[in-house]
Amino acid sequence: MKVFVNNRPLDLLPGMTVRHALVTAGLFRTVSSGEKVFDEWGNEVGLDGGLSEGEKLYVSDSADPPSHVR
C-alpha cells in the first residue's frame, strides 16, 4: 500500500504501522527525540497506529500540527 510521510510516497506492506512508515522514511530517530506525528486532519497519531492506503502523515517539531495540515 502507498502512504505519504511529509508528502514523500512510501510503499509499505498491509499491516504495517506508523512506526514502520517513519523507519522507512528515515524519520524514526527524529520522532524519538521529541517530534510529533500528525495525520492529514491535524490529529496526533501514535507510533503503533495502523495505516491505510493513501494515508498522509506529517512530522512536526512542535506540539501543534504543521500549518498546512490544519
Residue pairs with C-beta under 8 A, 6 or more apart in sequence:
1 11
1 12
1 13
1 14
1 51
1 52
1 53
1 54
2 9
2 10
2 11
2 12
2 53
2 54
3 9
3 10
3 12
3 21
3 51
3 52
3 53
3 54
3 55
3 56
3 57
4 10
4 54
4 55
4 56
4 57
5 21
5 22
5 24
5 25
5 27
5 57
5 58
5 59
6 25
6 27
6 57
6 58
6 59
7 56
8 25
10 21
10 24
10 25
12 20
12 21
12 24
12 51
15 50
16 51
17 47
17 48
17 49
17 50
17 51
18 37
18 45
18 46
18 47
18 48
18 49
18 50
18 51
18 57
19 28
19 47
19 48
20 51
21 51
21 57
22 28
22 30
22 31
22 37
22 47
22 57
22 59
27 59
30 59
31 37
31 47
31 59
34 61
35 59
35 60
35 61
36 44
36 59
36 60
36 61
36 62
36 63
36 65
37 44
37 45
37 46
37 47
37 57
37 58
37 59
37 60
38 44
38 45
38 57
38 58
38 59
38 60
38 65
38 66
38 69
39 45
39 55
39 56
39 57
39 58
40 55
40 56
40 57
40 58
40 69
41 69
42 65
42 69
42 70
43 65
44 65
45 57
58 65
58 66
58 69
60 66
